[in-house]
Amino acid sequence: MRFCINYDTKKIPVSYQMMFVSLIKRAVSTYDEDYFMSLYQYENKKSKKIKDFTFCIKLKDYELTNDEFLLKDGLSFYVSTSSYETGLYIYNGLVKLKEFQYKNYELKKSDCYLVKEKQINIDEVIFKTLSPLVIKDSNNTILDVNDENFEKELNYLANNIILSIRGKSASEKFSFENINLKRVVVKEEIAEFTEKTGKKFYNVNALNGLFKLRGNREDLNLLYKTGLSFRKSQGFGMLEVEGV
């Protein structure tokens, strides 16, 4: 399930990921508290389980000034999920939530609609990143696309996503080919990082662009719908099918 919510707003922070995580949390919790708890809580602690959704932001007309995106025509908020149930709760919650306040930023819902998903019917597909891709190794180090362990760690992450959501591992190993992935820096505001370093932003080295992935078509469809990246439920790793 894939959908778009358009919002009227004059500005958002350059480090906007957590703003939209908070939006999803507010929407789901006000719509159904029990379902919110099932997504984000486990035995009175924050759940670390991989979420079955991802999202991206499309800014229509903007300029970047003083760590803020100044917008002339609002923004579009896209959500994608492999779970129809999760999609309904997020969608219905967002539709019901007409306005949202985050710090000194305000979103006003204008309209919403479902987005038609593509179906992957072969075992090789070209993906375009709609939100940045982050791949890490076992030492929690973010990998460049040219790192010799990139494909190995991508497989490890993809398998964990599929196992967590479907309950069984990927049917076969994925083969990765870089087409045009380029490094981008995502700025994030993390209180603990700021307290420790005195720096306002934590810079995440991520990747945007095109890549080819070969594997089982059911596995490819699941990754397309649920996203492929570390922290994908925080606005990383949303994909679009560009070609086969």
Sequence and secondary structure as in RCSB ss.txt:
>XXXX:A:sequence
MRFCINYDTKKIPVSYQMMFVSLIKRAVSTYDEDYFMSLYQYENKKSKKIKDFTFCIKLKDYELTNDEFLLKDGL
SFYVSTSSYETGLYIYNGLVKLKEFQYKNYELKKSDCYLVKEKQINIDEVIFKTLSPLVIKDSNNTILDVNDENF
EKELNYLANNIILSIRGKSASEKFSFENINLKRVVVKEEIAEFTEKTGKKFYNVNALNGLFKLRGNREDLNLLYK
TGLSFRKSQGFGMLEVEGV
>XXXX:A:secstr
 EEEEEEE SEEESS HHHHHHHHHHHHHHH HHHHHHHHEETTEE  S  SEEEEEEESSEEEETTEEEESS E
EEEEEES HHHHHHHHHHHHH  EEEETTEEEEEEEEEE       SSEEEEEESS B  B TTS B  TTSTTH
HHHHHHHHHHHHHHHHSS  SS  EEEESS EEEEEEE  HHHHHHH  S EEEEEEESEEEEES HHHHHHHHH
H  STTGGGT   EEEEE 
